[in-house]
Amino acid sequence: MGPGSSEETLPGQNWNSTNLISSPPFRHAAPSAPWPWVDIDDEINQDQYKLMEAEEPPIPDVCNHKECNDCWKGYPGSRFPNWTKSQVKKSKIAEAITRESKKTCICHRVDIDNQGHFRNADTVNAEPGLETETWQSFLTTGRPSWSKTRAIFVERMSGSILQMLGTRYNIEPFFFSSSLNWIPSRFQADLQPGVGDSITFTLVFLRSVPSKKMPVPPPLNAVSSSLNNKLNGPLDSSSPTTTILGESIDTKAPLKLDSLNRFLCLDLLSVHLIRNIKGSTIISYHPDLELPTTGAAELHSKIRFAGQSVYWQKMLQESNDPTLVLLIYLWHAMYSWDQALEHLYSHIRHLESNVNLEIAQSLHVVRAHQLFYASLLDDFRERVEFIRHHKNPATTSDPAEIQKGYLSKHFLERECDNLKLEITRLNRDLIMQEQRLKNIMKLVFSDVNIKDSKQLKEMTEAAVRDSTAMKQIAYLTMAFLPATFVAGIFGMNTKEVNPEATGTLPYYVAFAVPLTLITIWIIIAFQSRYLLLEKPFVVRLGWPYYLMKKWWSRKPETKTTDSSV
């Protein structure tokens, strides 16, 4: 129920392109990029020219939603005109809006009062086909007067709910585009000193999932399987395995831990916080993919249960800053990271006890994933520093509230520092695991070298035995050589041996000796390529000349050396 995989791996049933996690285009992550979802090769289209030539202000007036004729249907263009149709389509927001949804969108809610108590937990269902009624409910249903912060967890977000939330809370479309495309991002918007602002972040983190919760993969020819699927073994044991030769390693793919029967998958935490002196709202987005990650109901329960913590209750009673509640969301990612690296460490220990050449490729895959995980931890640290730096601007001149503001600042800095310490510990553990993995790799190659040395020793011993046998054969041949020579002499068809023959022994010598000399000449010419480097064969036929020339040129040098002595 959510993503957590990579673009080409572990698809679920009825798998299609909407379930893939693509590589994030970071240039489109935040509003500071002045051309949302316009790339270098994209030309300014007709809609964008019309927008530039229009006399209307770039920022629309605030809508009271009474006589706007359902302006939510035009989101994001109704609130952010610079998001034209082509940009909305490229960002996948148009696809999310137009995608037909037959399932009910569920909004899980919980309110936090002045005393830090988590109350009024309920769910609001948005049925397909009842968009008008749902929008009226958004406008007319108020919040309790005691509610200082409301947390909303959206499950199976439909296109209409996306537009309603964006319009109702004036949410930057970058929040939805970053969430839909899994782009790690963070930004602050709508800053009003003394009133409030909004901060948004999307965070990709690591999660350990039991194998039984992973979706069933399709046949290998349905989509391109990830390297991790191929190398560490696909979920379907009947699928064949391959090697990494000629293929790249997909670090976004789930990493299979065979020793624990688990997978390390990617998870997404996407949160938009609206801080306002009149009441704050936290909205979390949960993708609707067939991959195991944190669902809306799960996170809703975890946040509610965190309200029972004595430690956090004391802080929330002293401070009404919703940013402290936002840190609880980050602790969910911290727990997930810690458990995932704990399981990865156990898997590495298992590999250490089973060192052989067959796991060499698996070690390289784990190593590549570790490098990617290190970059994700850096992103995690940046999110914490971002929240620590952007403190709540919603303050009043009330002395009591000012005192609470000091406490809120202290609590926020302290808890952010605690999170950073935990991230440092995780990073240190990951580095230690990388070093142990390197040791395993060295041990594997050392084992291979030892085996090669043993094989080379055995081959040398076999060669020595063969050499001894050849010597014995040579000795036997030499023993029979005189007899063979005599037999050859008496077998010659010459007058000296056979008076009736016409040939003579001088004829034999006249033919045999020159032919032998020519054979020796040619053989030495072939072998002289080591003496006459880069010389053609025709030139090497003159090897006696070059040999004499070389020998003659060395004689004066020898004489000169002797005279100098």
GIBEL-V949118 format. One record per pair of residues at least 12 apart in sequence whose C-alpha atoms are under 6 Angstrom apart, sorted by sequence separation. I is the first residue (numbers start at 1). J is the second residue. If there is no record, write none. Layout:
I_J ; I_J
This chain:
109_121 ; 187_199 ; 230_242 ; 271_283 ; 7_20 ; 109_122 ; 187_200 ; 271_284 ; 7_21 ; 109_123 ; 186_200 ; 270_284 ; 6_21 ; 7_22 ; 108_123 ; 186_201 ; 270_285 ; 525_540 ; 107_123 ; 185_201 ; 525_541 ; 107_124 ; 185_202 ; 106_124 ; 184_202 ; 106_125 ; 184_203 ; 105_125 ; 105_126 ; 104_126 ; 227_249 ; 104_127 ; 267_293 ; 113_146 ; 113_147 ; 112_147 ; 113_148 ; 111_147 ; 112_148 ; 112_149 ; 111_149 ; 111_150 ; 110_150 ; 110_151 ; 109_151 ; 109_152 ; 108_152 ; 108_153 ; 107_153 ; 107_154 ; 106_155 ; 37_87 ; 105_155 ; 211_261 ; 105_156 ; 211_262 ; 105_157 ; 210_262 ; 209_262 ; 209_263 ; 208_263 ; 208_264 ; 207_264 ; 207_265 ; 206_265 ; 206_266 ; 205_266 ; 206_267 ; 97_159 ; 205_267 ; 96_159 ; 204_267 ; 204_268 ; 203_268 ; 203_269 ; 202_269 ; 202_270 ; 201_271 ; 200_271 ; 200_272 ; 199_273 ; 198_273 ; 198_274 ; 198_275 ; 197_275 ; 196_275 ; 196_276 ; 195_276 ; 195_277 ; 319_404 ; 91_177 ; 75_163 ; 259_347 ; 356_444 ; 319_408 ; 72_163 ; 72_164 ; 72_167 ; 277_394 ; 251_369 ; 276_394 ; 207_336 ; 149_279 ; 151_281 ; 152_282 ; 148_279 ; 149_280 ; 150_281 ; 151_282 ; 152_283 ; 153_284 ; 154_285 ; 206_337 ; 149_281 ; 156_288 ; 208_340 ; 207_340 ; 155_296 ; 154_296 ; 153_296 ; 30_174 ; 29_178 ; 29_185 ; 24_183 ; 118_307 ; 196_393 ; 196_394 ; 194_393 ; 195_394 ; 116_316 ; 193_393 ; 194_394 ; 116_317 ; 194_395 ; 115_317 ; 12_215 ; 12_216 ; 12_217 ; 11_217 ; 10_217 ; 8_224 ; 9_225 ; 8_225 ; 9_226 ; 8_226 ; 9_253 ; 6_252 ; 6_253 ; 5_253 ; 5_254 ; 5_265 ; 4_265 ; 5_266 ; 4_266 ; 4_267 ; 19_289 ; 12_290 ; 2_287 ; 2_288 ; 3_289 ; 2_289 ; 4_291 ; 1_289 ; 2_290 ; 3_291 ; 1_290 ; 2_291 ; 3_292 ; 4_293 ; 1_291 ; 2_292 ; 3_293 ; 1_292 ; 2_293
